[in-house]
């Protein structure tokens, strides 16, 4: 097998981005995973609410052949937590500075308990059309002047300025809709906790990862640790891939 060929015997890695971001935040992680011959997909997350985003992601996961490692950053963690319960081919979860909510929880309540997060003070409120006549709903963006400190403190000011300019707002319903039964109750999970996370909050991320029973890796970095420390994140994903691959081989050997 040549260096640029993908290994179809291992799970596909699906990288789901979070709020105020897009799939380009995974670029350096994608490069490292592809260098290890993994099949990788980094789709767009609609950012329209738990119900819509989870349904969209579940549909995507179900259309990918073979087993999947679902990876979520930030709000993307809540999305994979819900979506993976509907897609039978997901065999493991990786949370990167991410929410891993339990059933019935609301992200707005989870965030209110964080002592590390400064995100609420950095948000600006916008409105968008719902498609129901003249009806509109609330969405949030991060004040560009506060983006660096709240979201990407370990990136250059130039890089965070570009991210602030290209950010994608997230619907209020992403934080206010209840979460469903979590996939981490039945699937193995891993988590990267960024100790300098001021967006989701390192304390909240750590607490949720512990509650989910995830194998935790802590690293110094901001909320966008997949950009500032892509190798750390890639290594955790590769660990998850190896673990589920060995499990699958063990099942086949006993049949």
BELPEPE-V936703 format. One line per field, one symbol per residue. psi: psi as a letter, one per 40 degrees, with the letter a starting at -180 (. if undefined). burial: + if it has 9 or more other ideal C-beta (glycine too) atoms within 8 Angstrom, else -. Layout:
BEGIN
psi = ???
burial = ???
END
This chain:
BEGIN
psi = hideiiheeiihhhhhiaifaaeeeedddddddddefihhhgihhdfeidddddddddddddehiiihhhhhhbdddddddddeeeheeheiihhhfihgiiheihdddddeehedheddeeiihiiiheegbeiiihiiihhddedddddfdeiidddddddddeihihidedeeiiiahhdedeiiiihhhhefhecdhddddddddddefihhhhihiadfdeddgdddddddddddddddddddddddde.
burial = ------+---+++++++++++-+-++-+++++++--+++++++-+-+-++-+++++++-+++-+--+++++++++++++++++++++-+++++++++++++---+++--++--+-++++--++--+-+--------+++++++--++++++++++---+++-++--+++++++++-+-++-+++--++++++++++++++++++++-+++-+-+-++-+-++++++++++-+++-++++++-+++-++-------
END
